[in-house]
Each structure stands twice: as structure tokens, then as C-alpha cells.
């Protein structure tokens, strides 16, 4: 079975549906965030490369790297990386360990006690079996 991948002919909408992290990749290239860098869902990745002067191999490599970030499975125990926790004050009261309760198109849902968070694989750290909390 072939691993999914991004192609120059793929539209932005198709990219968003293929992997939830595509939005972050486009944002890292300053695409889609303001009127000067707006992209439409019908734009193709190849057209974005030409229109915005971003080398196509660089854009595709960044998008396809999303599939190399690792995967989480429902039931995996996870924690929030310290750098994310330190930037978001509201996370101070969230329990240290959570559990993955949903996974779809590269996006994950994790329950931390009464708090439900959503993010990409890079937003959670998988814990080894037997990890003990203090």
C-alpha cells in the first residue's frame, strides 16, 4: 500500500483533507494568513509555487514531511510538550498525562481529565508504557 503524499496537481482543499498539518505548513511559508498572501482552496500546490515564488521541491518536501512525524493511536498516553505548555497559561491547570481519543487525517484529539485538546502529532509527546506520573 502506498503512503499518501502531496503532489503539484493537488488543490489546497485536497491538501487540507489529506493532512490537518497542511495548514501549518502553508502558514510557515506565509501563505493564507492575510490579503497579500491569500490562497484559495482551488489553488494547486504547483500554482502556489509559481505565484508566490516558493520552490516546488521545498514546498512538497515540507508538506510530505508531515507523514514522517510519527503517528499516535487511540489509547496512547501522551503529554503536552513543555514549550507549548509554557506559552499557553491556560494549560497550567491541565493534567500532565492525557489519552488519545480520536485520530483523523493527521489531527488528534486527546483527553486530559476534563479537558479535551486537539492537535497534530508534534503537539503531543507519546509516553512509554509504564510511565509514572508524580
N, C-alpha and C positions, 0 to 999 in steps of 0.2 A: 504494500500500500504506500502510495506517495504521500510525503508530508505536504500540507498545504503551503503555498508560497504566493507572494505578491508578484505581479507582472506589470510591464509598462501599459498594457491594454486595459488593466483593471481600473474601474472608476473609484472615486473617493468613497462613494456609498458602498461598493463591494468591499473595499479595504476595511471600512468600519465594521462591516458584518463579519469579515474573516477573522479579525482580531481586535478586541477592545483597545489594545495598546496603540493602534494606528493613530488615534487622535493625538496621543502624546508625542509620537514621532513627528507628525506634521507640525505640531506646536514647537518642537525643538528646532525645526527649520524655519520658524516664524511664519507658518502658513495657517491661515484660517482664523487668526485671532483679531484682526482689525480690518477696516475697509481697504487699506492699502495692500493687504496680503490675503484677501478673501479668496477662498476656493469654493467651488460649488460641488455638490455631490455627484454631478455628471462629468466633472473634470476627470481625465485619466491621469494616472501616475506619470506616464510619458509626457503628456501635455504640461503638467505641473513642472516637470524638469526643464522643459524648453521655456515656458512662460516666465519662470522665476529664476532661471539660470542656476539651478541646482543640478550637479552632475547626476545623471540617472543611476549609475552604479552605486554612488554613495547613498542615494535615497532608497533604492531597493535593498541594499545591504542593511541599512538601518531598520527598515520595515521587516525584512526576513529574519533579522536577529531576534525579533520578538519570540520566535518559535524556539530559540535556544536558551531562553531564560529559565527553563525548567517548568515543571507543571506541579500543581497541587491536586490532591484528590479529596473528595468529600470524606470527612472524618479525620483528615490530617490535623494535628495540633500545630498551631502557629503563634508567633508573637509579632508585634509591630516593631520594625527597626527603630533603634534609639534616635537616629537622626530625624525620622518622621515624628516620633513621639515628642521630641524636644521642640519641634517647630509648631505644634498644634496644642495649645494649652488645654483644650477640652479633653485630650486623651489622658491627662494626668489621673483621672478617676476610673479609667477603663482598666479592667483586669489585665494582668500581664499575658496570660495564655488564653487563646481562643481556639475555635474549631471551624474548619472549612465546612460550610453547609450548602454551598452551591457553586457551580462552575459552568460558565458558558462563554464560548468564543474568546478565551483568554482572560475573562474577568471572573473574579472570585468573590463570594460572599462568606464572611466569617462572623461567627457569633462570639462575642467576648462578654459572657454573662448576659446581662440585659441589653447590651449594646450590639447592634449589627452594623458591620462595616463592609464596604465594597472596595475592591482594588485589583491591581494586577499582581502577578507573581512577585514582582520586585517590591511590592508594598507589604509583603509578609515574609517572615523567616520561618521555614519549616523546622519543627523541633524533632530531635531524635527520640525514638521510643524510649521511655523510661525517664525523660526529662522531668526533674522535680522542681516545683515552684517553692519558694521560701515562705 
